[in-house]
């Protein structure tokens, strides 16, 4: 069985409709003094509960022992602009719809008793197109039957903590806005400017946050935690000490110099030492920069032209009882 659950949390309906969450869920976060941010947290709380319900259902039906559970995102949070959801990506730069790490670096987890090496942090390069061959391979499928796909089979790398077969990600080529970005290994190039650079900044989440003390216990007492305790038949699940510290993105450990200037492409970054894109190395890496730009140009030769159509107001929700749908 393949089950795909595309959750609408934590999305905002549109720019006129505030983010929504049950008051009982929002009440769990009195320490967040920003109203929109506390509602965002409440929506995440409900999302977490729904994941627990799925895991619980799999366990009740005896399917969990042969399951692979993936929780992921397709982009970063959006604290501004159209349809903002009060999702912040600090300390990364940018947000959803931008080419910066805050827009394209997604958090995820994979749980499965089929993993050979579990309970670890992965920094392996992976693209969303890799999920198809990865899950197909893990389920015993013959990859040759998929034909020519963009994705890489990551299952062995994820399961056994091996080097990622993916070393390159074309983030985007937008010929209408004249922007593009590419990652090759630890190198990243960003060309062009999105909306005049107004979304190039790094933004801290407002409203404060709680201490990390007690978070592991909250995790263990969640619905998923209780299900897994039953699944493993143990009195208490074990949590690896200090695992949260390993997940922290540290911006200035190797790249303390911040020479970033908004709307001043081209940009060239060493993501291994500078994940927050503070230090633009374009001027001192001209040869590498030219090489990556040439790769983008080669990708561009094979791309399908955008199929964007002019805006038709007849399709807007306010003209269709508040719904998105066919209008002609």
RAKA-V387040 format. One record per pair of residues at least 24 apart in sequence whose ideal C-beta (glycine too) atoms are under 7 Angstrom apart, sorted by sequence separation. I is the first residue (numbers start at 0). J is the second residue. D is the distance in Angstrom with one decimal. If there is no record, write none. Layout:
# RAKA-V387040
i:I j:J d:D
i:I j:J d:D
This chain:
# RAKA-V387040
i:18 j:42 d:6.3
i:21 j:45 d:6.6
i:113 j:137 d:6.8
i:129 j:153 d:5.0
i:250 j:274 d:6.7
i:254 j:278 d:4.5
i:20 j:45 d:6.2
i:250 j:275 d:3.6
i:75 j:101 d:4.7
i:248 j:274 d:5.3
i:75 j:102 d:4.7
i:248 j:275 d:6.9
i:250 j:277 d:6.1
i:74 j:102 d:5.9
i:125 j:153 d:5.7
i:74 j:103 d:6.9
i:75 j:104 d:7.0
i:9 j:39 d:5.8
i:74 j:105 d:6.9
i:73 j:105 d:6.7
i:211 j:243 d:6.0
i:9 j:42 d:4.3
i:72 j:105 d:4.5
i:123 j:156 d:5.9
i:8 j:42 d:4.7
i:9 j:43 d:5.6
i:71 j:105 d:6.1
i:72 j:106 d:6.4
i:123 j:157 d:6.9
i:72 j:107 d:7.0
i:71 j:107 d:3.7
i:121 j:157 d:6.6
i:129 j:165 d:6.4
i:8 j:45 d:6.1
i:9 j:46 d:6.5
i:70 j:107 d:6.2
i:8 j:46 d:4.2
i:69 j:107 d:6.8
i:70 j:108 d:5.3
i:125 j:163 d:6.5
i:124 j:163 d:4.9
i:126 j:165 d:6.3
i:6 j:46 d:5.8
i:69 j:109 d:5.4
i:123 j:163 d:3.9
i:125 j:165 d:6.0
i:119 j:160 d:6.3
i:124 j:165 d:5.0
i:67 j:109 d:6.8
i:68 j:110 d:4.6
i:116 j:158 d:6.8
i:124 j:166 d:6.7
i:126 j:168 d:5.1
i:6 j:49 d:6.7
i:68 j:111 d:6.5
i:115 j:158 d:4.6
i:116 j:159 d:5.8
i:67 j:111 d:4.2
i:114 j:158 d:5.0
i:115 j:159 d:4.9
i:116 j:160 d:4.6
i:124 j:168 d:6.7
i:39 j:84 d:6.4
i:66 j:111 d:6.4
i:39 j:85 d:4.1
i:67 j:113 d:6.3
i:39 j:86 d:6.4
i:64 j:112 d:5.8
i:109 j:157 d:6.1
i:4 j:53 d:6.5
i:36 j:85 d:5.1
i:35 j:85 d:4.3
i:73 j:127 d:6.1
i:199 j:261 d:4.0
i:199 j:262 d:6.7
i:196 j:261 d:3.8
i:18 j:84 d:5.7
i:196 j:262 d:2.9
i:14 j:81 d:5.3
i:18 j:85 d:6.1
i:67 j:134 d:6.6
i:103 j:170 d:5.5
i:195 j:262 d:5.9
i:14 j:82 d:5.9
i:13 j:82 d:5.8
i:67 j:137 d:5.8
i:192 j:262 d:4.6
i:11 j:82 d:4.8
i:11 j:83 d:6.2
i:98 j:170 d:5.5
i:192 j:264 d:6.1
i:11 j:84 d:4.7
i:98 j:171 d:6.3
i:191 j:264 d:5.7
i:10 j:84 d:5.9
i:190 j:264 d:5.3
i:201 j:275 d:6.7
i:9 j:84 d:5.5
i:189 j:264 d:6.3
i:190 j:265 d:5.4
i:189 j:265 d:7.0
i:9 j:86 d:6.4
i:188 j:265 d:6.4
i:189 j:266 d:4.1
i:188 j:266 d:6.7
i:188 j:267 d:5.4
i:98 j:178 d:6.4
i:187 j:268 d:4.7
i:98 j:180 d:3.9
i:186 j:269 d:6.7
i:187 j:270 d:5.3
i:185 j:269 d:5.7
i:185 j:270 d:5.2
i:185 j:271 d:4.0
i:182 j:270 d:7.0
i:98 j:189 d:5.2
i:98 j:193 d:6.9
i:97 j:193 d:5.5
i:188 j:288 d:6.2
i:97 j:198 d:5.3
i:186 j:287 d:6.3
i:190 j:292 d:6.9
i:188 j:291 d:4.2
i:94 j:198 d:6.2
i:188 j:292 d:6.5
i:93 j:198 d:6.0
i:186 j:291 d:6.4
i:190 j:295 d:6.9
i:93 j:199 d:6.5
i:92 j:199 d:6.7
i:183 j:291 d:6.2
i:92 j:201 d:4.9
i:91 j:201 d:6.9
i:181 j:291 d:5.5
i:90 j:201 d:6.2
i:183 j:294 d:6.9
i:89 j:201 d:6.4
i:89 j:202 d:6.3
i:181 j:294 d:5.9
i:89 j:203 d:4.9
i:181 j:295 d:5.2
i:87 j:202 d:5.7
i:89 j:204 d:6.0
i:87 j:203 d:6.9
i:179 j:295 d:5.1
i:87 j:204 d:3.9
i:79 j:198 d:6.9
i:118 j:239 d:5.6
i:120 j:242 d:6.9
i:172 j:295 d:6.6
i:78 j:202 d:5.7
i:120 j:245 d:4.7
i:120 j:246 d:6.0
i:172 j:298 d:6.3
i:172 j:299 d:5.4
i:169 j:298 d:5.2
i:172 j:302 d:5.9
i:175 j:305 d:6.0
i:174 j:305 d:6.7
i:175 j:307 d:6.9
i:91 j:248 d:6.5
i:90 j:248 d:5.8
i:90 j:250 d:5.0
i:55 j:222 d:6.1
i:63 j:230 d:5.6
i:36 j:204 d:6.2
i:58 j:226 d:5.1
i:36 j:205 d:6.0
i:37 j:206 d:6.8
i:54 j:223 d:5.0
i:36 j:206 d:4.2
i:51 j:221 d:6.0
i:52 j:222 d:6.8
i:51 j:222 d:2.9
i:55 j:226 d:5.0
i:58 j:229 d:6.8
i:33 j:205 d:4.3
i:51 j:223 d:4.4
i:54 j:226 d:5.1
i:58 j:230 d:5.6
i:33 j:206 d:3.0
i:50 j:223 d:6.3
i:32 j:206 d:4.6
i:47 j:221 d:6.6
i:48 j:222 d:6.3
i:100 j:274 d:6.0
i:31 j:206 d:4.4
i:32 j:207 d:5.7
i:51 j:226 d:6.8
i:31 j:207 d:6.2
i:100 j:276 d:6.0
i:30 j:207 d:6.1
i:99 j:276 d:6.0
i:30 j:209 d:5.2
i:91 j:274 d:6.9
i:92 j:275 d:6.0
i:91 j:275 d:5.8
i:92 j:276 d:4.7
i:90 j:275 d:5.2
